[in-house]
Amino acid sequence: MDHARRFLAGRDAEGWAGVTSGEVTRAVLERSCAVSVSTAQNFVAALRALLRFGFVHGHMAADLSPTALAVTGRRRSTLPLGITHAQARAILAGCDRRRAIGRRDYAIIVLLLRLGLRRSEVAGLTLDDIDWRAGELVVRGKGARSDRLPLPADVGQAIAAYLRRGRPLSDRRQVFLADRAPVRPIASGTVASTVRRACRRAGVPEMGSHRLRHTAACEMISAGAALVEVAQVLRHHSLQTTAGYARVDLQRLQGLAAPWPGSAER
């Protein structure tokens, strides 16, 4: 009852006809910013009942109860975060390709940025997974899954430069090896530390390797790729997982948004 009185303060029964969706939205926003989640939820429930009552009893021409949007206490999922072109260039430029370790770091980061590989997939990549003639890369992912991806020219060049003038001599078949003795395949943690080290050199806030995977997906979405195509590159088992990336294309999402009731009001 207190919630109803608060909303109707200064109005009589005849004045209900002038209530707009904009007023309802503002009332919910103001209340939710001033009180706890549970109190705001109670306010919305009471407001919906009040607006429904006003419509059923003829005080209002339209049922505005649906415009009192629910207040949730659940934590909202964040948008998938990529990095900017400037940050990507800075991270790559920070790899000193005059040195063997720099060529290795550069190849690892290019793989993450361009193909969206997981760090375990980068660490597990073998010489047998690269088909130079066909220009393809076999990626062995979760659950023994194996996929063939196109090998972009810049990725192939970066890997080839490392193999020719950076990779230690070894009979190991893994592409990326430790730069110091004992020579052994790198672990997935090394991929993550490579990204963090590159960020520090570039003066970019430190991030995990998965952030570069997000960048690859966001770039594809921005270029107009369909979600099915993004799912194929990222090797998602479910399209629902990929659907989260659709939220980053705000421009195209705006075209899908229906007009809000009363949005023309000033």
ABEGO torsion letter per residue (X at the ends): XAAAAAAABGBBAAAAAABBAAAAAAAAAAAAAABBAAAAAAAAAAAAAAAAAAAAAGABABBAAAABBBBBABBBBBBBBBBBAAAAAAAAAABBAABAAAAAAAAAAAAAAAAGBBAAAAAABBAAABBAAAGBBBBBBBGGBBBBBBBBAAAAAAAAAAAAAABBBBABABABBBABOBBBBBBAAAAAAAAAAAAAAAGBBBBBAAAAAAAAAAAAAAAGBBAAAAAAAAGBABAAAAAAAAAABAAAAAAABBBBBGAABX
